[in-house]
Amino acid sequence: MQIQIVSKGIDVSPALRERITGRLDEMMDKYIHRDGEAHVAVSREGSGFRTVCSVHLPSGATMEGQGEAQEAYGATDEALTHMEKRLRRYKRRLKDHSQKAKAKEMSLFVLQDPSGDYDIDDESDANAEIADEPMVIAERQTKIRTMTPSMAALELGLADSGVVVFHNARHGGLNVVFKRPDGNIGWVDPEEASA
């Protein structure tokens, strides 16, 4: 497995590097059985430490785990524990998904907001809402993959981003799957709406 460890504002000790690589290799052997790529960033956050671990799997899925603690070892252990949970869920979902595919039982649920309140009537209200929104701090460019909505929902459960943009495998249109505030998953398919 190719592992890149980056330190921001601190020196990562050889023992911590060894701990990170050992745990990541162990997780990949246990859950994925193939090599992947990992990027681990250890940084100083206020009076503590923060570790962000990102793993890119051969299937194209990307998973992230974060940890914060007073010590670098604690933050790293927390991030790697989150990553292990995500890998375990990913393996379980792949197993469940393949069993469902064998049985040829495919079901898809589209969750919609029952209130349907999306209109802003007054322009002054719209401008006030825009001024109160948070600033964009970072942007990330990524390739938009082609997948089914169920595959996108699976990937959504593995990432911390809260949204997955993808090309629908059925019709090639751009779709979005996102985490709703109530904990459910929403799916936006403009192709279906226009049909």
Backbone torsions as a table, in degrees:
resi	resn	phi	psi	omega
1	MET	NA	136.3	179.0
2	GLN	-90.2	117.8	-175.8
3	ILE	-122.3	126.6	176.9
4	GLN	-113.5	121.6	-180.0
5	ILE	-111.0	123.2	-177.8
6	VAL	-117.5	134.6	176.4
7	SER	-112.6	139.1	-179.6
8	LYS	-121.3	104.7	177.5
9	GLY	85.0	0.2	179.1
10	ILE	-142.3	166.5	172.8
11	ASP	-101.8	124.5	178.2
12	VAL	-84.5	123.8	-177.6
13	SER	-70.4	154.8	176.4
14	PRO	-58.9	-33.5	179.3
15	ALA	-65.9	-40.0	178.3
16	LEU	-68.5	-39.6	176.7
17	ARG	-60.9	-43.6	179.5
18	GLU	-63.3	-40.5	179.5
19	ARG	-63.5	-43.5	-179.6
20	ILE	-64.5	-51.2	-177.8
21	THR	-64.1	-39.7	179.3
22	GLY	-62.5	-46.3	-179.2
23	ARG	-67.4	-40.9	180.0
24	LEU	-65.8	-43.4	177.3
25	ASP	-61.4	-41.7	179.4
26	GLU	-62.5	-43.5	179.8
27	MET	-64.4	-43.9	-178.5
28	MET	-65.2	-39.3	177.7
29	ASP	-66.0	-37.0	-175.9
30	LYS	-75.3	-41.4	-171.4
31	TYR	-107.4	-34.5	-172.1
32	ILE	-106.4	-36.7	178.9
33	HIS	66.6	19.0	174.7
34	ARG	-142.9	161.0	179.5
35	ASP	-77.9	149.5	175.9
36	GLY	-140.8	-168.6	177.6
37	GLU	-121.3	142.2	179.4
38	ALA	-132.0	144.4	176.3
39	HIS	-128.9	120.1	-178.7
40	VAL	-120.8	126.4	179.0
41	ALA	-116.8	121.4	177.8
42	VAL	-111.2	124.3	-176.8
43	SER	-140.4	163.5	177.3
44	ARG	-88.3	128.8	178.5
45	GLU	-126.2	102.1	-179.5
46	GLY	62.0	-121.3	179.8
47	SER	-94.4	-0.5	-178.1
48	GLY	-123.3	-157.9	-178.7
49	PHE	-128.9	155.6	178.6
50	ARG	-135.2	134.2	177.5
51	THR	-124.4	129.7	176.7
52	VAL	-119.7	123.6	-178.7
53	CYS	-117.3	125.7	179.7
54	SER	-124.0	128.0	-179.5
55	VAL	-120.3	128.1	176.9
56	HIS	-105.7	116.3	-176.0
57	LEU	-86.7	158.4	178.1
58	PRO	-60.2	-24.7	179.0
59	SER	-74.2	-11.4	-179.2
60	GLY	103.9	-12.4	179.2
61	ALA	-73.6	144.8	177.2
62	THR	-122.3	132.6	-179.9
63	MET	-122.5	147.9	179.3
64	GLU	-131.0	145.2	174.6
65	GLY	-138.2	139.3	-177.9
66	GLN	-125.9	151.5	177.1
67	GLY	-148.3	142.0	176.9
68	GLU	-131.9	136.2	179.6
69	ALA	-160.7	173.4	178.9
70	GLN	-74.3	-21.8	179.0
71	GLU	-120.8	152.9	-179.5
72	ALA	-64.1	-37.5	179.4
73	TYR	-64.3	-41.9	179.6
74	GLY	-65.1	-43.3	178.7
75	ALA	-64.3	-40.7	179.5
76	THR	-67.0	-43.7	178.4
77	ASP	-61.4	-40.7	179.3
78	GLU	-64.7	-44.0	179.1
79	ALA	-63.6	-42.2	-179.8
80	LEU	-70.5	-31.4	175.1
81	THR	-66.1	-42.2	176.2
82	HIS	-62.2	-41.1	179.8
83	MET	-64.3	-40.5	179.5
84	GLU	-63.7	-40.6	176.8
85	LYS	-61.3	-42.1	-179.6
86	ARG	-66.1	-41.6	177.7
87	LEU	-63.8	-40.4	178.7
88	ARG	-63.9	-43.7	178.1
89	ARG	-63.8	-41.1	179.7
90	TYR	-60.8	-45.5	179.5
91	LYS	-63.0	-43.4	179.8
92	ARG	-63.2	-43.1	-179.0
93	ARG	-68.3	-37.9	176.0
94	LEU	-62.3	-41.1	178.9
95	LYS	-64.5	-46.2	178.4
96	ASP	-64.2	-39.7	-178.3
97	HIS	-66.1	-41.0	-179.6
98	SER	-68.8	-33.6	177.4
99	GLN	-67.9	-38.8	177.6
100	LYS	-67.3	-36.9	179.0
101	ALA	-66.1	-36.9	178.2
102	LYS	-65.3	-37.1	179.0
103	ALA	-79.8	-7.1	-179.8
104	LYS	56.0	38.7	174.7
105	GLU	-110.6	104.2	179.1
106	MET	-115.8	123.8	175.4
107	SER	-127.7	144.4	-177.5
108	LEU	-131.8	130.1	179.9
109	PHE	-112.0	129.0	175.6
110	VAL	-107.4	118.2	-179.2
111	LEU	-97.8	128.9	-179.8
112	GLN	-124.0	155.0	176.5
113	ASP	-74.3	117.9	-176.3
114	PRO	-67.0	-24.9	-178.0
115	SER	-75.1	-37.5	178.7
116	GLY	70.3	17.0	-178.3
117	ASP	-85.3	95.7	178.6
118	TYR	-122.8	-7.1	-175.1
119	ASP	-86.0	142.0	172.3
120	ILE	-110.4	115.6	-173.4
121	ASP	-78.0	-40.4	-173.0
122	ASP	-104.3	131.7	-179.2
123	GLU	-66.1	-32.8	179.6
124	SER	-66.0	-35.7	175.4
125	ASP	-64.8	-38.9	179.8
126	ALA	-64.8	-42.9	179.4
127	ASN	-66.4	-36.2	178.7
128	ALA	-65.8	-39.3	179.5
129	GLU	-67.7	-37.6	-179.5
130	ILE	-66.3	-39.4	-179.0
131	ALA	-66.8	-29.8	-178.0
132	ASP	-86.1	-8.0	-177.7
133	GLU	-72.6	152.0	179.6
134	PRO	-70.2	156.9	179.0
135	MET	-78.9	154.0	174.2
136	VAL	-79.4	116.9	-177.1
137	ILE	-91.9	-43.0	-177.0
138	ALA	-143.4	147.2	175.5
139	GLU	-124.7	152.3	-179.6
140	ARG	-133.3	131.1	175.8
141	GLN	-94.4	137.7	179.8
142	THR	-149.6	157.5	177.5
143	LYS	-78.2	134.4	178.0
144	ILE	-85.5	119.3	-176.0
145	ARG	-89.7	159.7	174.6
146	THR	-97.8	126.1	-179.3
147	MET	-159.5	173.1	176.1
148	THR	-86.4	159.9	177.6
149	PRO	-58.8	-34.4	179.2
150	SER	-68.3	-36.4	176.1
151	MET	-66.5	-38.3	178.7
152	ALA	-65.9	-39.6	177.4
153	ALA	-64.6	-37.0	175.8
154	LEU	-62.1	-45.9	179.5
155	GLU	-66.8	-33.2	178.2
156	LEU	-61.2	-37.9	178.9
157	GLY	-68.9	-17.2	-177.4
158	LEU	-96.3	-15.7	-175.7
159	ALA	-109.4	157.4	177.2
160	ASP	-91.3	-0.4	-171.8
161	SER	-70.9	-32.5	-179.7
162	GLY	89.6	-6.9	-179.9
163	VAL	-151.3	144.6	174.9
164	VAL	-130.9	123.8	176.4
165	VAL	-103.2	133.0	-175.3
166	PHE	-152.9	161.7	171.2
167	HIS	-89.5	128.7	-179.4
168	ASN	-68.9	127.9	-177.5
169	ALA	-65.4	-25.9	-177.0
170	ARG	-75.5	-45.0	-175.3
171	HIS	-126.4	-2.2	175.5
172	GLY	80.6	-1.6	-179.6
173	GLY	-75.7	161.5	179.1
174	LEU	-78.8	129.3	-179.1
175	ASN	-129.0	161.8	178.9
176	VAL	-135.2	133.4	172.0
177	VAL	-118.5	133.5	-174.7
178	PHE	-143.8	159.2	176.0
179	LYS	-86.4	127.0	178.2
180	ARG	-86.5	157.3	179.5
181	PRO	-60.0	-25.7	-179.6
182	ASP	-84.1	3.2	177.1
183	GLY	96.2	-11.5	178.4
184	ASN	-83.6	177.8	-179.7
185	ILE	-111.3	132.6	176.3
186	GLY	-105.7	152.9	-178.6
187	TRP	-135.9	126.4	177.6
188	VAL	-110.2	119.9	179.8
189	ASP	-129.6	91.0	-178.9
190	PRO	-62.1	-28.6	179.5
191	GLU	-62.2	-43.6	179.3
192	GLU	-66.8	-38.0	-177.8
193	ALA	-66.6	-34.9	-178.4
194	SER	-80.0	-17.9	-176.9
195	ALA	-79.3	NA	NA
